[in-house]
Every structure is written in structure tokens, then in C-alpha cells.
Amino acid sequence: MKQVSIEEIKNDLSGYLQIAEKESVIITRDGQPVGILIGLEDTEDWWEELLLRDPRFEAEVAQARQSLREGKGISMEEMRAKYGV
């Protein structure tokens, strides 16, 4: 993981986007982290990132985890066995 100042990002955004395709780039202001630059290799990565940050998806995941804790639903191991994955 690389760490660079926001000024460096402004001066060479294209270069840091290329770096971000291989590793995350932490963006700092006055030495403090303020953001992260994550490169996307293809459009599927874009949709996955959008989904992972969607509050509705996060709520669905939280609800599913709670159901599992309550003994409802099936585990990932059971799902894999069921579908042969």
C-alpha cells in the first residue's frame, strides 16, 4: 500500500491511477489519511465496488448475518456443498 499527499495526486493523477490498479494508494493531507485511491481493472470491478458501498446491500448482509446467528438460513459451507462449488 502506497501513501502519498493530495498534492502529489493532483500533480500526477494518471500515474497514481496506474499504481492503484496494482495496490491501494492512501491519500494524505498534512500527513493524515483522508482518502484511498483504488484502481479498477475492468467494469465488473466498478459494479462490485458500487455494490459493496451501497447502504441497502450493507443492510441485507447485516440482516443475513443476524439470521445465521439466530440459526436461520444456511452457512457458506452448506451453500457450497448444495451447489457443488
N, C-alpha and C positions, 0 to 999 in steps of 0.2 A: 504494500500500500504506500503510495507516494503522497507527500504533503507539500502543498505549495500555497503561496499567498494569492489573494484575489488579484493583485496587481500583475503577477506572473501569468495568471489565467487570461487576463484582459489582453496581455501582450502577445500571447500565442495560443489562443483557444483551439485552433485547428490541431496543433501539435499535442496539446493535452487531451483532446478527444481521441487521438490515435493511441496515446498511452492508456487512456481509460478503457479501451477495448480489451486490454490485457490485464489491467489492475485498476482498482478504485483509486481515485485521486481525491484526497481530503483538501478542501479549500479553507484557508485561514484568513482572518482579518486581525491584525495586531497580535498575531501568534495564537489566536484562539480559533478552534474549528467552527465554521459557520455553514458548511455545506459539503456535499460529496458529488463528485462527477463520476457517473457510471456509463461506460461505453456500451453500445448495443451492436451486436454482430449482425442481427437480422431483424425483420419486422416482428417475428414471434417473440423476441426478447422484449420489444416495446409493449406488446399486449400483456405479457406476463408482468412487467413492472407496473403497468396501469392497474391490473387486477390486484396485485399484492398491496397496493396503496389505497384501494377503494374501501371506504369505511363499511359499506354493505358487505363486502367479501370478508373483511375482518370480523364483523358481527356473526356471519354464518360460520366461520371457523371456530369462533369462541363458543357458539351455541353447540356445534358438533362435538367439541372437546368436552363441554359440560355434560352432554348426553352420554358420552363414553364413560366419564367419571361416575355417572349415575347407573351404569350398567346397561344402558340402552345402545343400540347400534352394534356395529361390528368393528373390530380393530383392523389396522392396516394389514396385519399378518393374515387375518381371516379373509380380508378382501383379496389379497394376493393369491391365497390358496383357492378361493372361489373362482377367480378368473385366470388362474394359471400364470400369473405374472411373477 
